[in-house]
Structure formats: C-alpha cells, structure tokens
Amino acid sequence: MATKLTAEKKEIIGNLIEAYDIKTTKDIQEALKDLLGGTIQEMLESELEDQIGHERYESTEEAKTNYRNGHKTKQLKTSMGAMEIEVPQDRNSEFEPIIVPKYKRDVSEIEEKIINMYARGQSTREIRVTNVNVVHMQFTPIDASRSRTYTGSRRARSW
C-alpha cells in the first residue's frame, strides 16, 4: 500500500533530486549511499563528543583528560556496495563506537532503518536523533554508565 506524499515530503524529495542531480536509478542509489554515510559519520562524531565530554574545539576551564585525535578510514559493507567512512579517534584510544562497533563492517541492519526513515520523509536531523535513541535503548547497564546519553548531549539538543 503506497503512502500519500505530503507537501513536506515532496519538498524533501525535490531538494534531494536537485542537490544530487538525480536522473537515473543509479543516481538515486548513490544519493542514498551518500546520505547513509553522512548520517553514520555524524552519529559517530556525536558518540565521540559524548564519550570524551566536550565538543570539537571547545574551550573549557576544567582540565580535559582526553582529546580528539583525527580520523581513521573504515570500509563498510552495505546492500548498495562498499562505502568508506572516517571514524573519529581519541588520543587515549578509549573511544568505543556503538553505532558501528569496532571490527564491524556490515551495516545492513542500520542501513535499512535509515533508508526507511528517509523514505518516510524524515530529515537527516530527525533520523540521527531517532537512531541515537534506538541505540541507547539497546545499551547494557555497563554501557549506560560508560557514556552519557546522546539525548542529553549538547549536539543532540542543537539538532
């Protein structure tokens, strides 16, 4: 059963078609792949912020015990083919990504969820917040105590 497109959804689709110059189904696939990669990338950046306790370039009075330390390339497998992302790193090597855990390459589970949310007309911001909330629901008590929740982070509030 097809869902009716609202004016908002039509506008989002129009913006995507214009931004990615979509003319073929391959163009649609590449646009979705790019959106998926960008969404995962932003979620990883938020995770690192939460784990180290401050935003990029943030100047604070209190002493920081850990800092950002660049990015590391990671090859992911999706239903649309291979995709490369840049995983943020911290100086103390304590960053444990949750959305794409260390050594995990197949993101088809989260890929399907993100693409379905785009198809329903959700913005990138709404998708990030939704996925962040879903990921935190799956935390163990140890995970929850290790990391502040995304929904409480400065970046999540600004989304």
N, C-alpha and C positions, 0 to 999 in steps of 0.2 A: 504494500500500500504506500503510495507516494505521499509525502507530506507537502503541504502548501507552503510555498516560499513567501515569507513576509517581505515587506519593503526593506527592512533592515538586512535580511539575508541576501536579497537581490543586490543591495548596495555593496555588501562584503564581497560577493562573487564578482561583481563588476570591477571592484577595486583590484581583486586578485588577477582577473583577466588582463586588466590594463598594466598592472605592475610587472607581471611576468610575461606579457605579450603572448598570451596563450592562443594558439591556433590549431593545435593537434592534441590527441590524447597523450602523446609522449610529453608535450609541454605541460599538460595537467599533472602527469606523474612526476616530472622534475620539480614543479612548483610545490607539490605535496611533500616531496622528499626534502626540499629546502626548508619548508615550514616545520617539518618534523625535526630536522637537525637544529634549526634555530631555537625551537621550543625546548628541546633536550638541553642544548647549550645553556640557555638562560636558567633552566632549573638547576643545572649543576653549579652555575655561578652563585645562585641563591643558597644552595646547600653549603658551599664553602663559606659564604658570609656567615651563615648561621653557626657553623662549627667553629670558626675562629673568633666569632663575636664582634666583628666590625666590617664595615663596607670598604670597598676598594678606595684608596686614597683618603680614608677617614683619618682626621687628626683628633686624637683624644688626649686628655690629661693623664689618664691611667696608663700604666705600663702594659704593653702588649707582649704576650708570650709567644705568639705565632703570627706569621705574615704570609701573604700570598707569595708564590714563587713561580710565576709563569704558568705555562700550559704544556700538556703532553698530548700528542695526537693519538687518537684511538679510532680504530676501524670497526664500524658496527655493521651487522647484517640485518637488512630489512627485507620485506617482501618485494620492495622496488629495487633491490640490489644493494651493493655496498655503499656505505656512507661514512664520511670522516667527520669527527668532531674534535674539538680541543677541550680536554678535561683540565680544569684549573688545578693547580698544585699548591701545597703549602710548604713552608720552609721546614717544618718539623716532621713532614711526611705522616701526619696524623689524619689527613682527610680521607674519610671512608664514604664515597658516594653511595647514595641509597637508590636514586632513580635508575642509574646504570652502575651496579656494583663493580668493583674491581674484578677483572678477569672475565666479566660477562660481555659477550659480543652480540648476542641475538636480542633485539629489542622489539620483536614482532608483537609481543603481548601489549606493551605500552603503545606501540605504533598504531595498532588497530583502534585503541581508545582515543588517541589524539586525533586521528583522521576522522573518526565518527563525530567527535566534538566539532571539528571544523565543518563537517557536512551539516551539522545541526545549526550552523551559523554562529557558533561561539567565537569570540575574539581570542587572539593569542593570549591576552591577559587573563581572560576567564579560564582558558584551558590550563595555563600554568597554575593558577590558584586551585582549580579542581584537582589536578594531578597531585599537587603538593599535599592537599588534604587526604586524598586516597592513599598516597604513600605513607603518610603518618598514621593512618588507621591500621596499617599493617606492621607497625613497629612493635617490637617486644619491649617489655619494661626497661631492659638494659639500653636499647636504642633510644627510647624516650628520654632517659636520664642523661644519655651522652650528648644529645643535641637539642637545642631549643626548637620549638615547633616553628615551621615556616609561617604559619598564620600569624604568629607573634612577631615576626621579623620586620625590620624597617622596610625592606624591599617589598614584601607581600602587602603591607599596608599601603604602599605607594602605588601598587598595581590597581 
